[in-house]
Amino acid sequence: MKVQESRLTISNSTLKQLLWELSEECENITNLINQLQSTNLDNDKKGEILAELLAASIHLEVHCDEEFQALITEEMDNL
């Protein structure tokens, strides 16, 4: 289920944007994994999907850095 940015009940606009982007990237990864489950993949297509999955996983690792974690902690402290 896609997160709707306007529906996030987060006070920090930066955190809200980052969560929306995280949701988008997670949806992308789910789609890529679903594509890998296809039985009709040739090696070229499988390689393309795996390359996209690698790029998406790197993006997630960068996205979920200490600043992101600090924003979540700050939001929790404000509850």
N, C-alpha and C positions, 0 to 999 in steps of 0.2 A: 504494500500500500504506500503510495507516494505521500510524503509529508507536504502539507500546504503551508507555506511560509506564513501566510496571514493568520493561520490558526494556531501557531505556536504561542503558548502563553509564557514567553520568555521576555524579561524586561530589557536585557542587553541586546541591542540591535546587531552587534557583531556576532555574538553567540547565535542569535536567531539565523543570521545569514549562513554561518558555518554549519549549523545543523541542517539547514535546507540543502546546502551543497553536499553534505555527507549523505543525506537521504538519496540524492540524485546519483551519487557515485555507487552507493550500495545497490540501488536498483540496476545500474549498469552492470555491476559484477554479477548479480543474480541472473540477468539476461545472458551474459557471457557463459556462465556455468550451464544454464539451460541449453544453450547452443552446443556446448561440448557433449551433451547427452544424446545428441542426434546420432543415429547410426549411419547416416549418409555422408559423413565428412571425409573428404580426401585429406591427404597430409598438408596440402597448401592451405586449405581452409582452417584446419585444426591449428596450424602454425599461426595464422592470422589471429584467431581467437585467443590463443595462448599469449601472443604478444600484447594484445589489448588487455588481457587479464593481468599480465605483468605490470603494464603501465598503470592500470587502475589500482593495483595493490600498492604500488609505490606512491601513488597520489594519496591513498588512504593513510599510509604511514606518515607522510609529510603533513597531511591535514590534521591528524590527531596528535599534534605535538604538545609540548608543555604549555604553550599559550592557550591552546584549546582546552586543555585540562584545567588550567587556572580559571578560565572563564566559566567553566561548569562549576568549579568549586565556589567561585564568587557568587554565582546564581544560587547555589545551595545555601550559602551563608546568609543570603538575603531573604530566605524563606521565613 
